[in-house]
């Protein structure tokens, strides 16, 4: 049985991590006697985070207190598919007459290969691979950042594999620095994917190259840095973008930082007002993965320096809502700097 059981005393951070490790979208909340108390979905956690709940907050007021369950003696296998579809469930707890969970029915077991079904057939992934990668020197003195090796294959192959696992197999790769090397690599290592290159003449920021996509993509598309590996359900991310009707969605990682010292707050005259012992701060860090609707490309100027932050400022001024999709900090790694690169080697081993 998968690790999807949790006590109601756990906090949001622990629940996010457990969902990430279990590979499921939902936890079953139980008491010490394994009696069901409710269910907690990844959507419940995202909504709580976006409403400002701290990562160390209890899940007690977040999880659903009256979950749908089936009694062990009343399961009808012929009706299971209808139940899952009509109620839009990821799992169903099966209980006995004492409300103890004796079994769990999973959506993917009822609908085989569910994750392999794409939402639409013409969804592209754009990988921005034109950067110099100065933080990874001396590797990037020889190789483009996208070809930095992680466990015997370049990081860009890991990125492509994550999308292909969900049958998103159409890619644009944006090039600049050491473009010929990256082209040559894919000439020698052809994958069973649709792959096209777009090359910017000079590096003009993290978003300027997206102007090259104009009139090439008609549906919302994934946009990824070339030095991150993100282990999430890409269908969920895309559906979130579509269902919320966002034009731009940012994937963010929950980050909790503890200052290992007492932090002093002062009065206006410089005297001590209060001291906080080892204060904790919560952040939502930009991962470098997005979903972008094609009309946003029109806001990107030609042939001038332009970063993602500039684009977000324009969207804000235009009052275009930008979505935020929180994930657990253990669900991604940044290969773009040495300290994180070393962590990545262990991360790949675990996956």
C-alpha positions in Angstrom: 0.0 0.0 0.0 1.3 3.4 -0.9 2.3 5.9 1.7 -0.8 8.0 1.5 -1.9 7.9 5.2 -1.3 10.8 7.5 -2.3 12.0 10.9 -4.1 15.4 11.2 -1.3 16.8 13.4 1.1 17.1 10.4 1.8 20.5 8.8 1.4 21.7 5.2 5.1 21.2 4.4 5.1 17.6 5.6 1.9 16.9 3.6 3.3 18.4 0.4 6.5 16.3 0.8 4.4 13.1 1.5 2.2 13.7 -1.6 5.3 14.3 -3.7 7.0 11.1 -2.5 3.9 8.9 -2.8 3.3 10.0 -6.4 -0.4 10.4 -5.5 -2.6 13.6 -5.6 -4.3 12.9 -2.3 -3.6 11.8 1.3 -6.0 10.0 3.6 -6.2 11.5 7.0 -6.7 9.0 9.8 -6.5 8.8 13.6 -4.2 6.5 15.5 -6.6 3.6 15.1 -6.6 4.1 11.3 -10.2 5.4 11.4 -10.8 7.8 8.5 -11.1 11.5 9.3 -10.9 13.0 5.8 -8.9 13.4 2.7 -6.3 16.1 1.7 -5.6 16.8 -2.0 -2.7 18.6 -3.6 -5.3 21.2 -4.7 -6.3 21.7 -1.1 -2.7 22.4 -0.2 -2.1 24.7 -3.1 -5.2 26.8 -2.2 -4.0 27.1 1.4 -0.5 28.2 0.4 -1.9 30.8 -2.1 -4.2 32.1 0.7 -1.1 32.8 2.8 -1.0 29.8 5.1 2.5 29.2 6.4 4.2 25.9 5.7 4.3 25.0 9.4 0.5 25.5 9.7 -1.5 22.4 10.6 -3.6 20.7 8.0 -6.5 20.4 10.6 -8.6 23.1 9.0 -7.6 22.3 5.4 -8.5 18.7 4.7 -12.0 17.6 3.7 -13.9 16.2 6.7 -16.5 14.2 4.9 -14.7 12.3 2.1 -16.4 9.9 -0.3 -15.8 6.3 0.8 -17.0 2.9 -0.2 -18.0 0.1 2.3 -15.9 -3.0 1.7 -19.0 -5.2 1.3 -20.7 -2.9 -1.3 -18.0 -2.5 -4.0 -19.3 -3.0 -7.5 -16.4 -3.1 -9.9 -18.7 -2.3 -12.9 -19.6 1.1 -11.4 -16.2 2.1 -10.3 -15.3 3.9 -13.5 -18.5 6.0 -13.3 -17.9 6.9 -9.7 -14.3 8.0 -10.4 -15.3 10.1 -13.4 -18.5 11.6 -12.0 -16.9 12.6 -8.7 -13.5 13.5 -10.2 -11.6 11.5 -7.6 -8.0 10.3 -7.5 -8.6 7.6 -5.0 -11.4 6.1 -2.9 -10.9 4.8 0.6 -12.6 1.5 1.3 -13.8 1.2 4.9 -15.3 -1.4 7.2 -18.3 -0.8 9.6 -15.9 0.8 12.1 -14.8 3.4 9.5 -11.3 1.9 9.5 -9.6 2.0 6.1 -9.0 -1.5 4.9 -8.2 -0.8 1.2 -7.6 2.1 -1.2 -8.8 2.1 -4.8 -6.7 4.2 -7.2 -7.7 6.1 -10.3 -4.7 4.8 -12.3 -5.6 1.2 -11.5 -9.1 1.6 -12.8 -8.0 3.5 -15.9 -4.7 2.0 -17.0 -2.1 4.4 -18.5 -4.1 7.4 -17.5 -1.1 9.7 -17.3 0.0 8.9 -20.8 -3.0 10.6 -22.3 -2.3 14.1 -23.4 -4.9 16.9 -22.9 -4.4 18.0 -26.5 -2.3 16.7 -29.4 -0.6 20.0 -30.3 1.0 21.2 -27.0 4.6 22.3 -27.3 7.4 22.6 -24.8 9.8 25.4 -25.3 13.2 24.9 -23.7 15.4 28.0 -23.3 18.9 26.8 -23.9 20.8 29.8 -25.1 22.3 31.0 -21.8 26.1 31.0 -21.1 25.8 29.2 -17.8 28.6 31.1 -16.1 27.7 29.6 -12.7 28.7 26.2 -14.0 32.2 27.1 -15.3 34.5 25.4 -16.2 31.9 22.9 -17.6 30.3 25.6 -19.7 33.6 26.8 -21.1 33.4 23.6 -23.1 29.7 22.6 -23.3 26.4 24.6 -23.5 24.6 24.5 -20.2 21.9 22.1 -21.5 24.5 19.4 -22.2 26.0 19.4 -18.7 26.0 15.7 -17.8 23.8 14.3 -15.0 24.1 10.6 -14.4 25.5 9.8 -17.9 23.2 11.9 -19.9 22.8 15.7 -20.5 20.3 17.6 -18.3 18.2 18.5 -21.3 17.5 14.8 -21.9 16.2 14.5 -18.4 13.9 17.5 -19.1 12.7 16.0 -22.3 12.1 12.7 -20.7 9.9 14.2 -18.0 7.6 15.7 -20.7 7.6 12.6 -22.9 6.4 10.6 -19.9 3.1 12.4 -20.4 3.3 12.2 -24.2 4.2 15.8 -24.6 6.7 15.2 -27.3 6.8 18.4 -29.4 9.7 20.7 -28.6 11.3 24.0 -29.6 14.8 24.6 -28.3 16.0 28.2 -28.3 19.7 28.5 -28.9 22.5 31.0 -28.7 25.7 30.2 -26.7 27.5 27.2 -28.3 24.5 26.6 -30.6 26.4 24.4 -33.0 27.4 21.9 -30.3 23.8 21.5 -29.2 22.6 21.1 -32.8 25.3 18.5 -33.4 24.4 16.6 -30.2 20.8 16.1 -31.4 21.9 15.2 -34.9 23.8 12.3 -33.4 21.2 11.5 -30.7 17.8 11.6 -32.4 14.8 11.0 -30.1 11.3 9.9 -31.1 10.1 13.5 -30.8 9.3 16.5 -32.9 12.2 18.9 -32.4 12.9 22.3 -33.9 15.6 24.8 -33.2 15.2 28.6 -32.9 18.4 30.7 -32.7 18.6 34.2 -31.4 21.3 36.3 -32.9 22.5 37.7 -29.6 21.6 37.1 -26.0 19.1 39.7 -25.0 17.6 38.4 -21.7 15.6 35.5 -20.4 12.4 36.4 -22.4 13.5 38.2 -25.5 14.0 35.0 -27.5 10.4 34.1 -27.1 9.5 36.6 -29.8 10.9 34.0 -32.2 7.8 31.8 -31.4 5.4 34.3 -32.9 2.9 32.6 -35.2 4.5 29.2 -34.6 2.4 28.1 -31.6 -1.4 28.3 -31.3 -2.1 26.7 -27.9 -0.8 27.4 -24.4 2.7 25.8 -24.1 5.2 24.8 -21.5 8.2 27.0 -21.1 11.2 25.6 -19.3 14.7 26.7 -18.3 17.4 24.2 -19.5 19.0 23.6 -16.1 16.0 22.4 -14.0 14.5 19.0 -13.5 10.9 19.1 -12.2 9.2 15.9 -11.1 5.5 16.8 -11.2 2.3 15.8 -13.0 2.5 18.0 -16.1 -1.2 17.3 -16.9 -2.1 18.8 -13.6 -0.1 21.9 -14.3 -1.6 22.4 -17.8 -5.2 21.8 -16.5 -4.6 24.3 -13.7 -3.6 26.9 -16.3 -6.5 26.2 -18.6 -9.2 25.8 -15.9 -8.2 29.0 -14.1 -8.1 30.8 -17.4 -4.7 32.3 -16.8 -2.5 33.6 -19.6 0.7 32.9 -17.8 1.4 30.5 -15.0 4.5 30.3 -12.8 5.6 27.1 -11.1 6.9 28.0 -7.6 8.6 25.9 -4.9 7.7 26.3 -1.3 10.8 27.4 0.7 11.0 27.6 4.5 14.2 29.3 5.8 15.1 29.3 9.5 17.5 31.9 10.7 19.7 30.0 13.2 20.1 33.0 15.5 18.0 35.2 17.7 16.6 38.0 15.6 16.3 41.4 17.3 13.5 43.9 16.5 14.3 47.5 17.7 12.2 50.5 18.8 12.6 53.8 17.0 15.2 54.9 19.5 17.4 51.9 18.8 16.5 50.0 22.0 15.5 46.4 22.0 11.8 45.9 21.4 11.7 42.1 21.1 13.9 39.2 20.2 12.7 36.3 18.1 14.5 33.0 18.6 15.3 31.2 15.3 12.6 32.9 13.3 11.2 31.1 10.2 10.3 32.7 6.9 8.2 31.3 4.1 8.8 32.0 0.4 7.5 30.9 -3.0 10.6 30.6 -5.2 10.4 30.7 -9.0 11.4 27.3 -10.3 11.9 28.3 -14.0 9.0 26.3 -15.4 5.9 28.1 -16.8 2.8 27.6 -18.9 2.3 30.5 -21.3 -0.6 31.3 -23.7 0.6 32.3 -27.2 -1.0 35.8 -27.2 1.5 36.8 -24.5 4.2 36.6 -27.1 2.8 39.9 -28.5 4.0 41.8 -25.4 7.7 40.8 -26.1 9.6 43.4 -28.0 11.9 42.5 -30.9 15.7 42.9 -30.7 16.0 44.5 -27.3 16.9 43.2 -23.8 13.9 41.7 -22.1 13.6 39.4 -19.1 10.8 37.3 -17.7 10.6 39.8 -14.9 10.0 42.6 -17.5 7.2 40.5 -19.0 5.6 39.9 -15.6 5.6 43.7 -15.0 3.9 44.3 -18.3 1.2 41.7 -17.5 0.7 43.3 -14.1 0.2 46.8 -15.7 -2.2 45.3 -18.2 -4.1 43.7 -15.3 -3.6 40.2 -16.8 -3.8 37.6 -14.1 -0.8 35.5 -13.6 -1.2 32.0 -12.1 1.0 30.5 -9.4 1.3 26.7 -9.1 3.1 25.7 -5.8 5.0 22.5 -5.6 7.1 20.8 -2.9 10.7 21.9 -2.7 11.7 18.3 -3.0 10.0 18.0 -6.4 12.7 19.9 -8.4 16.4 20.6 -8.6 18.4 23.4 -10.2 21.4 22.1 -12.1 22.6 25.6 -12.8 25.0 26.1 -9.9 27.6 23.8 -8.4 26.1 23.3 -5.0 22.7 22.3 -6.5 24.4 20.3 -9.2 25.9 18.0 -6.6 22.5 17.6 -5.0 21.0 16.7 -8.4 23.2 13.6 -8.7 21.5 12.3 -5.5 18.1 13.4 -6.7 18.3 11.5 -10.0 19.4 8.4 -8.0 16.3 8.6 -5.9 14.0 8.9 -9.0 
